[in-house]
Amino acid sequence: MSEPTGKYSITMPRDIAEAAKARSGPSGLSAYVAAAVARQIERDNLNELVTVAEAEHGPITDEEIQALRDQLHQVREQQTRGGATAA
């Protein structure tokens, strides 16, 4: 069963609305906009978590961010190599 929906009226710049319409595909503009808003809410929630963590543990340094990016890149490479050899 799908989530209950509501009808809302929003205002946005015409060029953004037209670009969203062009990209929305068969699911339609409403689904496209709903997905975009859901992603923004996830980002807002993540930013709140970072703020709380930084208040408790201090700011995240550029070096820590780069180390985590390097880790992520290594894991992705391993997954890609693993997937290529498994196929």
RAFENPE-V924124 format. One record per residue. RES is the residue in one letter. PSI is psi in radians with two decimals (999 if undefined). D_CENTER is the distance of its C-alpha to the mean C-alpha in Angstrom with 2 decimals. Layout:
RES_PSI_D_CENTER + RES_PSI_D_CENTER
This chain:
M_2.38_24.58 + S_2.84_21.73 + E_2.57_20.52 + P_2.56_22.84 + T_2.85_21.84 + G_2.81_23.16 + K_2.26_23.95 + Y_2.65_22.84 + S_2.19_23.86 + I_2.77_21.52 + T_2.32_22.44 + M_2.81_20.48 + P_2.45_21.81 + R_-0.72_23.43 + D_-0.62_22.00 + I_-0.75_18.38 + A_-0.75_19.58 + E_-0.70_21.47 + A_-0.70_18.69 + A_-0.74_16.46 + K_-0.77_19.60 + A_-0.54_20.23 + R_-0.20_16.88 + S_-0.44_16.72 + G_-2.76_19.14 + P_-0.39_21.11 + S_-0.36_18.74 + G_2.88_19.43 + L_-0.70_18.12 + S_-0.79_17.74 + A_-0.68_15.37 + Y_-0.83_13.32 + V_-0.72_13.28 + A_-0.73_12.69 + A_-0.70_9.48 + A_-0.74_8.34 + V_-0.71_9.82 + A_-0.74_8.38 + R_-0.69_4.69 + Q_-0.71_6.95 + I_-0.73_8.96 + E_-0.75_6.78 + R_-0.75_6.50 + D_-0.76_10.13 + N_-0.73_11.10 + L_-0.74_10.07 + N_-0.66_12.00 + E_-0.73_14.79 + L_-0.73_15.06 + V_-0.75_15.35 + T_-0.77_17.94 + V_-0.79_19.88 + A_-0.72_19.90 + E_-0.61_21.07 + A_-0.61_23.69 + E_-0.65_24.98 + H_-0.03_24.83 + G_2.89_24.75 + P_2.62_22.33 + I_2.26_20.24 + T_2.81_22.08 + D_-0.61_21.07 + E_-0.71_22.93 + E_-0.73_20.96 + I_-0.79_17.64 + Q_-0.69_19.33 + A_-0.72_20.82 + L_-0.66_17.57 + R_-0.73_16.21 + D_-0.74_19.59 + Q_-0.81_19.37 + L_-0.77_16.08 + H_-0.74_17.72 + Q_-0.76_20.86 + V_-0.75_19.35 + R_-0.71_17.69 + E_-0.75_21.10 + Q_-0.73_22.91 + Q_-0.70_20.91 + T_-0.80_21.55 + R_-0.73_25.21 + G_-0.70_25.55 + G_-0.61_24.26 + A_-0.62_26.54 + T_-0.43_29.56 + A_-0.39_28.99 + A_999_29.07
